[in-house]
Each structure stands twice: as C-alpha cells, then as structure tokens.
Amino acid sequence: MDDYKQRYGNIADYKKVVHQAHLRTGNICCCCCVNKSVEIHHAAYRRSGDRFGDNIFPVCKTCHEYICHSSDNWVVSKDNPVWKNHNTQEFRSKLKKNYQKLRKDAIKKRSQFQQHC
C-alpha cells in the first residue's frame, strides 16, 4: 500500500473531511488567520482517524509550505516518516488556539446570517 493511501484512506471520504474542515473555520487559514484556506495540514498522522482542530487544520498554501513544514515547526522521523513526522507541541498549540477562535467566529457569522434570512 502506498504512503498516500495509508495516510488518507478512501479518497472520497477524505474529500468530505477536507470540505468540512474548511467550512468549520470559515475558509480561513489556521496558521496566519488571514488568508483563505485551500489546503489541509496534518499536525500529526493517525491510523485511527483525523480530528478537526486536533491534528488536521485548514491552511493557506503559503503557510502550509513555509511555516507548517519549516524546520522550526516540523519534526522529521527518519525511522518512520509516514506516521511519525509531526509538528512541535508549541506550534500545534498555536494551530489549536487559532482553530478554536476561527471556529467560534464561523459559528457566530453563520448564526448572524441565519437571523437575517
């Protein structure tokens, strides 16, 4: 089984998770909290499933490439890069905090929109 299939499983199911993740933050990047989220960052890979705001975060392309996977924030495992690469605890805490804020903002905006309809 190739690395992609091991990490992400069924592609149709994974696409649903990706879509939901972006909606949960109002399509805003969990790293910079400014740009539109267009990718999903895994702070750690799990065999038992992903959890929004815990190990998967919507991010913009720039943050994903240059911040999430920078040597300051990303720990590389030479022994098992498929499952053991991960973000530092400090960076993961930042992503979690930003996710929670963006999630609250997205819920508030949705509620305000529904009141005007």
C-alpha positions as CSV (number, residue, x, y, z in Angstrom):
1,M,0.0,0.0,0.0
2,D,1.4,3.4,-0.9
3,D,2.0,6.2,1.6
4,Y,-0.9,8.3,0.4
5,K,-3.5,5.5,0.8
6,Q,-2.0,4.6,4.2
7,R,-2.3,8.2,5.4
8,Y,-5.6,9.3,3.8
9,G,-7.6,6.2,3.2
10,N,-10.6,6.3,0.8
11,I,-10.2,9.5,-1.3
12,A,-14.0,10.2,-1.5
13,D,-14.2,10.1,2.3
14,Y,-11.1,12.2,2.7
15,K,-12.5,14.9,0.3
16,K,-15.6,15.1,2.6
17,V,-13.3,15.6,5.6
18,V,-11.4,18.3,3.8
19,H,-14.5,20.2,2.8
20,Q,-15.9,20.0,6.4
21,A,-12.6,21.3,7.8
22,H,-12.6,24.4,5.6
23,L,-16.2,25.1,6.5
24,R,-15.5,24.9,10.2
25,T,-13.1,27.8,10.1
26,G,-15.0,29.9,7.6
27,N,-12.3,29.0,5.0
28,I,-9.7,30.9,6.9
29,C,-6.1,29.7,7.4
30,C,-5.4,28.4,11.0
31,C,-1.8,29.5,10.8
32,C,-2.0,33.2,9.7
33,C,-5.7,33.7,10.4
34,V,-5.9,36.0,7.4
35,N,-5.7,34.1,4.1
36,K,-8.2,31.8,2.6
37,S,-7.6,28.1,3.5
38,V,-7.0,26.0,0.4
39,E,-5.1,23.0,1.9
40,I,-5.3,20.7,4.9
41,H,-2.3,20.4,7.2
42,H,-1.8,17.3,9.4
43,A,0.0,18.3,12.6
44,A,0.4,14.5,13.1
45,Y,-0.8,11.5,11.2
46,R,-3.1,8.9,12.9
47,R,-4.2,5.5,11.9
48,S,-7.4,5.8,13.8
49,G,-8.8,8.9,12.1
50,D,-8.4,12.6,12.0
51,R,-9.9,15.1,14.4
52,F,-10.7,18.7,13.4
53,G,-8.7,21.2,15.4
54,D,-6.5,18.5,16.9
55,N,-4.4,17.0,14.1
56,I,-5.9,18.5,11.0
57,F,-6.1,22.2,10.2
58,P,-7.2,24.2,7.2
59,V,-4.3,26.4,6.0
60,C,-3.3,28.6,3.1
61,K,-0.8,27.4,0.6
62,T,2.0,29.8,1.7
63,C,1.6,28.9,5.4
64,H,1.5,25.2,4.6
65,E,4.7,25.2,2.6
66,Y,6.8,27.8,4.5
67,I,5.5,27.7,8.1
68,C,3.8,24.4,8.9
69,H,6.6,22.3,7.4
70,S,9.5,24.6,8.4
71,S,12.4,23.1,10.3
72,D,11.4,25.2,13.3
73,N,7.9,23.7,13.4
74,W,8.1,20.2,11.8
75,V,9.9,17.2,13.4
76,V,11.0,14.6,10.8
77,S,11.3,11.0,11.7
78,K,14.0,9.1,9.7
79,D,12.7,5.8,11.1
80,N,9.1,6.2,10.1
81,P,8.3,9.3,8.1
82,V,4.9,8.1,7.0
83,W,3.5,8.0,10.6
84,K,5.9,9.8,12.9
85,N,6.6,13.2,11.3
86,H,4.7,15.8,13.3
87,N,4.6,19.4,14.4
88,T,6.3,20.6,17.6
89,Q,4.0,20.8,20.6
90,E,4.4,24.6,20.7
91,F,3.3,25.0,17.0
92,R,0.5,22.6,17.4
93,S,-0.8,24.5,20.4
94,K,-0.8,27.7,18.2
95,L,-2.8,25.9,15.5
96,K,-5.3,24.6,18.1
97,K,-5.8,28.1,19.6
98,N,-6.3,29.7,16.2
99,Y,-8.7,26.9,15.1
100,Q,-10.9,27.4,18.2
101,K,-11.0,31.2,17.6
102,L,-11.8,30.8,13.9
103,R,-14.4,28.1,14.7
104,K,-16.2,30.4,17.1
105,D,-16.1,33.2,14.5
106,A,-17.5,31.0,11.8
107,I,-20.4,29.8,14.0
108,K,-21.2,33.4,15.0
109,K,-21.2,34.5,11.3
110,R,-23.5,31.6,10.4
111,S,-25.9,32.5,13.2
112,Q,-26.0,36.2,12.2
113,F,-26.6,35.2,8.6
114,Q,-29.5,32.9,9.6
115,Q,-31.1,35.6,11.6
116,H,-31.2,37.9,8.6
117,C,-32.9,35.3,6.4
